[in-house]
């Protein structure tokens, strides 16, 4: 399966099988297709040429599919590599962001790396968050930035995250 097929799958899933209407679009304008978020995450990871190719390939697919289980009624396709399926499962928190912020620290470093792409993307359109939620979110992202940088060095996503959250 080529990358374009994966893109079509997630676009269709988010557009036509969202768990509720607002999950099909981004919060900030209620018009932009939600699928822009996982696509941005995946494409941004693919630009990280200092990461091993396997991390970039598996990670980009995991980022494309990372919200499928939480936000749509479709399942992960059977043809996804086992490592990708594992990463998506590890990035999925059924109880939401509070559970994620508690449990992410016990996950392997690659899961934290992928979560950083997710969270930085969310910070780009975080105007829907209350000031208190945005403050808590940024504290969480700062901690992820620190851990990812310690493990992987100064990646593009670390630089982007610093600019966004200060």
VENRA-V76599 format. One record per residue. N is the residue number from 0. RES is the residue in one small letter. PHI is phi in whole degrees, 0 to 359 (* if undefined). OMEGA is omega in radians with two decimals (none if undefined). D_CENTER is the distance of its C-alpha to the mean C-alpha in Angstrom with 1 decimal. Layout:
n=N res=RES phi=PHI omega=OMEGA d_center=D_CENTER
n=N res=RES phi=PHI omega=OMEGA d_center=D_CENTER
This chain:
n=0 res=x phi=* omega=-3.13 d_center=21.4
n=1 res=x phi=267 omega=-3.05 d_center=20.3
n=2 res=x phi=299 omega=3.13 d_center=17.1
n=3 res=x phi=299 omega=3.09 d_center=18.5
n=4 res=x phi=296 omega=3.08 d_center=19.0
n=5 res=x phi=297 omega=3.09 d_center=15.4
n=6 res=x phi=302 omega=-3.13 d_center=14.6
n=7 res=x phi=299 omega=3.14 d_center=17.5
n=8 res=x phi=299 omega=-3.08 d_center=16.4
n=9 res=x phi=287 omega=3.08 d_center=13.1
n=10 res=x phi=298 omega=3.13 d_center=14.9
n=11 res=x phi=298 omega=-3.11 d_center=17.7
n=12 res=x phi=299 omega=-3.11 d_center=15.8
n=13 res=x phi=288 omega=-3.13 d_center=14.2
n=14 res=x phi=284 omega=-2.96 d_center=17.4
n=15 res=x phi=250 omega=-3.07 d_center=19.9
n=16 res=x phi=225 omega=3.11 d_center=18.6
n=17 res=x phi=294 omega=-3.12 d_center=16.6
n=18 res=x phi=294 omega=2.98 d_center=17.7
n=19 res=x phi=205 omega=-2.98 d_center=19.2
n=20 res=x phi=302 omega=-3.09 d_center=20.0
n=21 res=x phi=291 omega=3.11 d_center=17.8
n=22 res=x phi=284 omega=3.13 d_center=14.6
n=23 res=x phi=275 omega=-3.13 d_center=15.6
n=24 res=x phi=227 omega=3.10 d_center=15.4
n=25 res=x phi=283 omega=-3.10 d_center=13.7
n=26 res=x phi=299 omega=-2.95 d_center=15.5
n=27 res=x phi=297 omega=3.11 d_center=16.9
n=28 res=x phi=230 omega=-3.13 d_center=19.3
n=29 res=x phi=56 omega=3.10 d_center=19.1
n=30 res=x phi=231 omega=-3.08 d_center=19.6
n=31 res=x phi=294 omega=-3.14 d_center=16.7
n=32 res=x phi=303 omega=-3.12 d_center=15.2
n=33 res=x phi=302 omega=-3.07 d_center=11.9
n=34 res=x phi=301 omega=3.06 d_center=11.1
n=35 res=x phi=302 omega=-3.11 d_center=11.1
n=36 res=x phi=298 omega=-3.13 d_center=7.6
n=37 res=x phi=295 omega=3.10 d_center=6.0
n=38 res=x phi=293 omega=3.10 d_center=9.2
n=39 res=x phi=302 omega=-3.13 d_center=8.8
n=40 res=x phi=302 omega=-3.11 d_center=5.8
n=41 res=x phi=295 omega=-3.12 d_center=8.0
n=42 res=x phi=294 omega=3.13 d_center=11.1
n=43 res=x phi=294 omega=3.07 d_center=10.6
n=44 res=x phi=299 omega=-3.12 d_center=10.1
n=45 res=x phi=298 omega=3.12 d_center=13.2
n=46 res=x phi=280 omega=-3.07 d_center=15.2
n=47 res=x phi=277 omega=-3.04 d_center=15.2
n=48 res=x phi=291 omega=3.09 d_center=18.7
n=49 res=x phi=278 omega=3.09 d_center=19.4
n=50 res=x phi=276 omega=3.08 d_center=17.1
n=51 res=x phi=300 omega=-3.11 d_center=18.8
n=52 res=x phi=303 omega=-3.13 d_center=18.5
n=53 res=x phi=296 omega=3.10 d_center=17.5
n=54 res=x phi=296 omega=-3.13 d_center=14.5
n=55 res=x phi=292 omega=-3.11 d_center=13.5
n=56 res=x phi=292 omega=3.14 d_center=14.5
n=57 res=x phi=295 omega=-3.13 d_center=13.1
n=58 res=x phi=295 omega=-3.14 d_center=9.8
n=59 res=x phi=295 omega=3.09 d_center=9.5
n=60 res=x phi=292 omega=3.11 d_center=10.5
n=61 res=x phi=299 omega=3.12 d_center=8.3
n=62 res=x phi=292 omega=3.07 d_center=5.2
n=63 res=x phi=300 omega=-3.03 d_center=7.7
n=64 res=x phi=263 omega=-2.92 d_center=8.6
n=65 res=x phi=296 omega=3.13 d_center=6.0
n=66 res=x phi=255 omega=-3.12 d_center=7.4
n=67 res=x phi=300 omega=-3.07 d_center=10.8
n=68 res=x phi=289 omega=-3.10 d_center=12.4
n=69 res=x phi=277 omega=-2.92 d_center=11.8
n=70 res=x phi=243 omega=3.11 d_center=12.4
n=71 res=x phi=226 omega=3.11 d_center=14.8
n=72 res=x phi=263 omega=3.13 d_center=18.0
n=73 res=x phi=267 omega=3.09 d_center=17.5
n=74 res=x phi=263 omega=3.02 d_center=17.1
n=75 res=x phi=293 omega=3.12 d_center=15.4
n=76 res=x phi=295 omega=-3.11 d_center=17.9
n=77 res=x phi=298 omega=-3.07 d_center=20.5
n=78 res=x phi=283 omega=3.10 d_center=20.4
n=79 res=x phi=294 omega=3.07 d_center=17.1
n=80 res=x phi=302 omega=-3.11 d_center=17.9
n=81 res=x phi=304 omega=-3.14 d_center=18.3
n=82 res=x phi=298 omega=3.12 d_center=16.1
n=83 res=x phi=295 omega=3.12 d_center=13.1
n=84 res=x phi=301 omega=3.11 d_center=14.1
n=85 res=x phi=299 omega=-3.12 d_center=14.4
n=86 res=x phi=299 omega=3.11 d_center=10.9
n=87 res=x phi=297 omega=3.12 d_center=9.5
n=88 res=x phi=301 omega=-3.13 d_center=12.2
n=89 res=x phi=292 omega=3.13 d_center=11.6
n=90 res=x phi=272 omega=-3.07 d_center=8.1
n=91 res=x phi=264 omega=3.13 d_center=9.9
n=92 res=x phi=234 omega=-3.04 d_center=12.2
n=93 res=x phi=301 omega=-3.10 d_center=14.9
n=94 res=x phi=271 omega=3.04 d_center=16.4
n=95 res=x phi=94 omega=-2.97 d_center=13.4
n=96 res=x phi=293 omega=3.12 d_center=12.4
n=97 res=x phi=297 omega=3.09 d_center=15.9
n=98 res=x phi=297 omega=3.14 d_center=15.6
n=99 res=x phi=302 omega=-3.09 d_center=12.3
n=100 res=x phi=294 omega=3.06 d_center=13.9
n=101 res=x phi=277 omega=-2.91 d_center=17.0
n=102 res=x phi=262 omega=-3.08 d_center=15.8
n=103 res=x phi=300 omega=-3.03 d_center=13.0
n=104 res=x phi=292 omega=3.10 d_center=15.9
n=105 res=x phi=266 omega=-3.14 d_center=17.6
n=106 res=x phi=276 omega=3.11 d_center=14.8
n=107 res=x phi=293 omega=-3.02 d_center=15.4
n=108 res=x phi=299 omega=3.14 d_center=14.4
n=109 res=x phi=295 omega=3.09 d_center=12.1
n=110 res=x phi=294 omega=3.09 d_center=9.8
n=111 res=x phi=298 omega=3.09 d_center=10.0
n=112 res=x phi=303 omega=-3.12 d_center=9.4
n=113 res=x phi=294 omega=3.10 d_center=6.1
n=114 res=x phi=297 omega=3.12 d_center=5.3
n=115 res=x phi=297 omega=3.08 d_center=7.1
n=116 res=x phi=300 omega=3.12 d_center=5.3
n=117 res=x phi=301 omega=-3.03 d_center=2.8
n=118 res=x phi=286 omega=3.07 d_center=6.4
n=119 res=x phi=295 omega=3.09 d_center=8.4
n=120 res=x phi=300 omega=3.11 d_center=7.4
n=121 res=x phi=298 omega=3.12 d_center=8.4
n=122 res=x phi=295 omega=3.12 d_center=11.3
n=123 res=x phi=298 omega=3.14 d_center=12.5
n=124 res=x phi=238 omega=-3.07 d_center=13.5
n=125 res=x phi=280 omega=-3.12 d_center=14.2
n=126 res=x phi=295 omega=3.11 d_center=17.8
n=127 res=x phi=283 omega=-3.11 d_center=17.6
n=128 res=x phi=278 omega=3.00 d_center=17.4
n=129 res=x phi=293 omega=3.11 d_center=20.8
n=130 res=x phi=305 omega=3.14 d_center=21.9
n=131 res=x phi=292 omega=3.11 d_center=21.8
n=132 res=x phi=297 omega=3.14 d_center=18.2
n=133 res=x phi=297 omega=3.10 d_center=17.2
n=134 res=x phi=297 omega=3.12 d_center=19.2
n=135 res=x phi=297 omega=3.14 d_center=17.8
n=136 res=x phi=299 omega=-3.13 d_center=14.2
n=137 res=x phi=296 omega=3.06 d_center=15.3
n=138 res=x phi=299 omega=3.11 d_center=17.2
n=139 res=x phi=298 omega=-3.13 d_center=14.2
n=140 res=x phi=296 omega=3.10 d_center=12.3
n=141 res=x phi=301 omega=3.14 d_center=15.7
n=142 res=x phi=293 omega=3.06 d_center=16.0
n=143 res=x phi=299 omega=3.12 d_center=12.7
n=144 res=x phi=305 omega=-3.12 d_center=14.0
n=145 res=x phi=299 omega=-3.11 d_center=17.3
n=146 res=x phi=294 omega=3.14 d_center=16.3
n=147 res=x phi=294 omega=3.14 d_center=14.2
n=148 res=x phi=297 omega=3.12 d_center=17.1
n=149 res=x phi=299 omega=-3.10 d_center=19.7
n=150 res=x phi=274 omega=-2.97 d_center=18.3
n=151 res=x phi=245 omega=-3.09 d_center=17.3
n=152 res=x phi=89 omega=-3.06 d_center=19.3
n=153 res=x phi=275 omega=3.11 d_center=18.7
n=154 res=x phi=283 omega=3.07 d_center=15.9
n=155 res=x phi=303 omega=-3.09 d_center=15.2
n=156 res=x phi=294 omega=3.07 d_center=11.9
n=157 res=x phi=293 omega=3.12 d_center=14.2
n=158 res=x phi=297 omega=3.13 d_center=16.7
n=159 res=x phi=298 omega=-3.14 d_center=14.5
n=160 res=x phi=301 omega=3.12 d_center=13.3
n=161 res=x phi=298 omega=-3.14 d_center=17.0
n=162 res=x phi=295 omega=-3.07 d_center=18.2
n=163 res=x phi=289 omega=-3.04 d_center=16.1
n=164 res=x phi=261 omega=3.08 d_center=16.8
n=165 res=x phi=82 omega=none d_center=20.1
